[in-house]
Amino acid sequence: MANHRQAKKRIRQTARRTDVNITRRSRMRGFVRKVEEAIASGDRGAAEVAFKAAQPEMVRSAQLGILHKNTVSRKLSRLSARIVAIGG
C-alpha cells in the first residue's frame, strides 16, 4: 500500500481513469457489435450506416489512448472489407 501522499493520489487518479477507459472501450465495442450484426444479417445499407457511426468512435478511442492507432486502423480496414464483400 502507498505511504506517500502523491502515491495515494496516483492510485485515486488511476482508479478514476480506469473507470472512464472501461466505459469508453465498452461504448466503442457496442458500435463495432452493431456493424458486425449488420454484416452478419447481410444488410449492406445498415452495415454502412453502422460503420459510419462506429468509425469516429474507434478513431476517438485511438486518440484517447484506449487502443493503439494501428489496431483501430486494422479493425476499420477489415470491417470495411467485409462490408464491401456483402455486395448488393
C-alpha positions in Angstrom: 0.0 0.0 0.0 1.2 3.5 -0.8 2.5 5.6 2.1 3.2 8.9 0.4 0.5 11.5 -0.4 1.5 11.6 -4.0 1.4 7.8 -4.4 -2.1 7.7 -2.8 -3.2 10.5 -5.2 -1.8 8.5 -8.2 -3.8 5.4 -7.0 -7.0 7.5 -6.9 -6.3 9.0 -10.4 -5.5 5.6 -11.9 -8.8 4.2 -10.5 -10.8 7.1 -11.9 -9.1 6.9 -15.3 -9.6 3.1 -15.4 -13.3 3.5 -14.9 -13.5 6.1 -17.7 -11.5 4.0 -20.1 -13.6 0.9 -19.4 -16.7 2.9 -20.2 -15.2 4.3 -23.4 -14.0 0.9 -24.5 -17.4 -0.6 -23.8 -19.1 2.1 -25.9 -16.7 1.5 -28.8 -17.3 -2.2 -28.7 -21.0 -1.6 -28.8 -20.7 0.4 -32.0 -18.5 -2.4 -33.5 -21.0 -5.0 -32.5 -23.8 -3.2 -34.4 -21.6 -3.2 -37.5 -20.9 -6.9 -37.2 -24.5 -7.7 -36.6 -25.5 -5.8 -39.7 -22.8 -7.6 -41.7 -24.0 -11.0 -40.4 -27.6 -10.2 -41.4 -26.3 -9.4 -44.9 -27.8 -5.9 -45.0 -25.2 -3.7 -46.7 -27.1 -0.5 -46.2 -27.4 -1.0 -42.5 -23.8 -2.1 -42.2 -22.6 1.1 -43.9 -24.7 3.3 -41.7 -23.4 1.4 -38.6 -19.9 1.6 -39.9 -20.2 5.4 -40.4 -21.3 5.7 -36.8 -18.6 3.4 -35.4 -15.7 4.9 -37.3 -15.4 8.2 -35.3 -15.8 6.3 -32.1 -13.0 4.0 -32.9 -10.7 6.8 -34.1 -11.5 8.7 -30.9 -10.6 5.7 -28.8 -7.2 5.7 -30.5 -6.7 9.4 -29.9 -7.5 8.9 -26.2 -5.1 6.0 -25.9 -7.6 3.3 -25.2 -6.5 1.4 -28.3 -3.4 1.8 -30.5 -3.9 3.7 -33.7 -2.7 0.8 -35.8 -5.1 -1.6 -34.1 -8.0 0.8 -34.9 -6.8 1.2 -38.4 -6.6 -2.6 -38.9 -10.1 -3.1 -37.4 -11.6 -0.4 -39.6 -10.0 -1.8 -42.7 -11.2 -5.3 -42.0 -14.8 -4.2 -41.2 -14.8 -2.1 -44.4 -13.6 -5.1 -46.5 -16.3 -7.2 -45.0 -19.0 -4.7 -45.9 -17.7 -4.4 -49.5 -17.8 -8.2 -49.7 -21.5 -8.3 -48.9 -22.3 -6.9 -52.4 -25.7 -5.7 -53.5 
